[in-house]
Structures are given as C-alpha cells and as structure tokens.
Amino acid sequence: MTITVVIADDQEMVRTGFRMILESQPDIEVLADVVDGEAALAAVETHHPDVLLLDIRMPRLDGLEVTRRLAPRDTPRIVIVTTFDLDEYVHAALHGGASGFLLKDASPAMLVEAVRAAAVGDSLVSPAITVRLLREMAPRTPAGSARTPAEPLTERETDVVRCVARGLTNAEVAAELYVSLSTVKTHLANVQAKLDARNRVEIAAWAWESGLAASTP
C-alpha cells in the first residue's frame, strides 16, 4: 500500500531534500511540495494525501493555522517538521492535533518512520522535542487544568503513559515493561479513550501537565 505525502515548507532546499528521501522508499509517493500554508490547504483538497509534512513558520498562513483547520478531518495526518527544538509554537500544534514532531536535522530514517507511523494513525516525536518541550511547557499550565480521565488509569496504563511521556516508542515501552507490543498498543488505546486524546502526543502532554510524568512510579 502506497503512502501519499504532501510537503509544505518555504525553503526549497528542505522540500527537495525531503522529497528525495521519501521518494527513495518503495511505499511512499510525494504528490506535491508547496511553499506556504494556503498552498498546503489547496494541495490537500486537490491530492487528498495520507500525510502532510508541515513547517510551522511559513508565509501567508502558518503551520499552526493549517493544523487547526485540518485537525477535525481523518486525513491527512500532520507531521510538524521544525527547526526549533524548544518552541511554544510546537506546543500549540501538539494541542491542535498534529500526529508527529521532528527537527529538520532528524535522520532520513526518522523522517521515513514518522511518515509511516502517521499514515497508520500512530505518531513519532523526536526525543529531543518530546521531553524538553513537554517538561518546559508543563509548569506554565495552570494547576488543575489538565483534563480528568473518564475512568482512572490502571497501574499498567500509568506505567505506559510515563514511558510515552519520555519519548519512548511502542517497541521501547514493550522492552522496558517486559510486555508484548500488542499489549502496549492496547494500553495506549485504552488511555486514549479515557482521555479523549487524538494521539499519543496528547497523551504525553497530559502526562506532563498533570504531573504524572514527573512523579515517582
């Protein structure tokens, strides 16, 4: 099954580099690359991609507004790619519904993995962004403002959430907790339902905002 992608970035060198990396993969097809947010929305309407690689700071319409407009839809899944390893804009995009976050100096393998993860409804976040961003932004969240789960998390679900908040992948969570990959996915699905979260990024944000990530197991 081919994963279709649109790239939106105002730097031609970045767009060209991303296109070359992604088109080297047999299961990924780049349908278009565009220079700003307005063009990104138009390309989504024209091409209906599975994934949109989206810069934050662009002319005419920034990546945050594009994310906000597209978030209610099932597709495309949005992967933010930014030059900022700690930026309030990324925090806003996280709450806006983005499925992944990468730094522009991420490895080609991570870029490909992020696109594949987003395409199946999962997410991948650069570890450099995950822990630093969420840890820095959580203290700025007013006390008591973190959402309350519809049902209390089980002990194992709490363990999984703490791992996700540290930026671990599903495979790394499974290895650390000595459980199967399918068990991790089941726990995450349960947590996502209890929190009414759109993806694992929102779960990680909740863990930091609620204090769970910083608490001792």
N, C-alpha and C positions, 0 to 999 in steps of 0.2 A: 504494500500500500504506500503510495507516494504522499509525502507531507508537503503541502504547498505553503510558500512563505512570501510575504511582502516585507521589504526593508525600508525603514524611514529614518533618514539621517541627513543633516545638512552638509556633511563632509563627504565629498566624492571619494576620497581615499578609503574612508571607513566603509562606505557602501560597496565599493569594488572589492575590498578585502573580504567582507562578509559573504558577498556573492560567490567569490572563488572558493571559499572554504565550504560553503553549503552545497554548491553545485558539484563538488568533488564526491559527494555522497550519493549512492545509487537510489536512496529512498527519499531524497529531498529535492524539490524543484522551486526555484525562485521565480515568481511570476512577475515581479516588478520591484524596482527600487526608486524611491521618491525623496524629495528634498525638504518637505515640510509637513506640518500636521494636516493642513487642508488637503494636500495631495494624498496623504496617507488614508484619510477617510474616503476620498474618491476611489483610490485603488482597492480598498476593501469592498466597496459597493460594486466595483467592476469585476474583480477577480475572485472574491469570496475565499480568501486564503484560510488555511488552518491556523497559521501563526503569523503574528505581526511583530517584527523586531523594531523597537521604537526607542528613539533617543528622547531625552527629556527636553532639552533646550533647543528649539527649532523656530524658524521664522513663521509668521502668520498664525500658527496655532501650536501651542507647546504640547509635549507628550502627556502631560497631566490631563489636559482637557480632552485629548484624543482618547485616553484611557477611560475617563469619566463617561464619555459618550458611548463607547463600545462595551463597557462593563456589563450592562444588562443582557447582552447577547451571549449565546453559547460559543460562537466563534466570531472573529479569530481569538485565540488565546494570545495574550500580550506578554512579551518578554521585554523588559526595560534593559537597555544597554547604556550605561552612563560612564562618564569619565570621573565621577565623584565617588570616592569610597566612603564618604560620610556626608550625606546631603539631605536636608529636610524635604526636598522635592521627592526623593525616593520614598521617604516615609509616607508622604501623601499618596503616591502612586500605589504603595502597598495597600492602603486602606481603600483605594479606588478600584481595586480588583485585578491588578496585574498578577500574572502567574509566575513570573521569574524575574531575577535581577542579576545582571552581570556587569563587571567592569570591562571597559573596552580593551584592556590589556589581558583579558582572560585568554586561556589557551584555545586553539581551534577545537580541540576535543571537547572542552567545556561548552563552547558555543553550540556545537552539534548536539551534545547531550541535552542542553537546555531546550532546544527546539523540539527534540524528540519527546522530552518529558512534557512540555506544554501541549503537544499535539494529542497526548492521551489523557490530558486533564491533571497531570501531576505538575510539579514545579521544581525548579532548581535555582538556588540562590548562591552567589559567590560567598564562601565562608567569610571573606574579608568584609563583606557588606552585612551579612546576617547578624553576627554577634556584635560588631561595633555599632552598627546603625541602631539596632533594637535596644541595646544596652544604653546607648546615649539618649535615645528618644524617650524611653520609658519613664525616666524621672520627670519629664516635662508633662506627662499625662496627669491630670488632676486625680488625686486619690479617690478611689471608689468609682471611677468612671469606666473601668474595664467591665465588659459585659458579663453577666452571670449565666453560667451554663444552664440549659433547660433541665438537665439532670446532673448530679455530681459525677465527676470523673472517677473511674475506678483507679486503684493503685497502679495498675499496669498502664492504663491510659495516661496517667500523670507522668510515669517514667518515660513513655514515648514522647510526650509533649516536651519534656525537659530536653530530650535529645534533639528534637526538631529545632528547638529554640537555640541550640548551639550550632546549628547549621549542618547536622549530620544528614546524610542521605538515608533512604529506607534500608539499603543494604548495611550501612554502618550502624544504624539503630538495631537491626536484627543481630548483628555480630556482638554489639555491646550488651544487649539484654538476653542473649542466648535464646532467641526465638526465631521462628521462620519468617521469611519475607512476607508471606501471605498474612501472618499474624499481625505484623506491623501495619500492613495496609488496612486490615480490619479495624485495628485500634484507631488508626487515623480517621477512617470513615466514620466511626462512632463519635469521635471527638468533634469532627467537622459538623455532624448533625446536631450535637449537643450545643455547640457554639453558634450554629447557623453561619459558619465560616465558608467562604467561597473556595479557599485553598489552604495549603499548608503554610503559606506565608502569613495569612491572617492568624492561623493557629500560633505561629511563632511570635507574632506581635502581641497577641493576647497573653501569652506566657510571660513576656517581659512586663507588659503593662499591669498585669495582675500580681506580679511579684513571684509567680511560681517558678520562673526560670532562675531567679536569684536565690531561691530558698534552698535549704539543705534537704536532700531526699530523706 
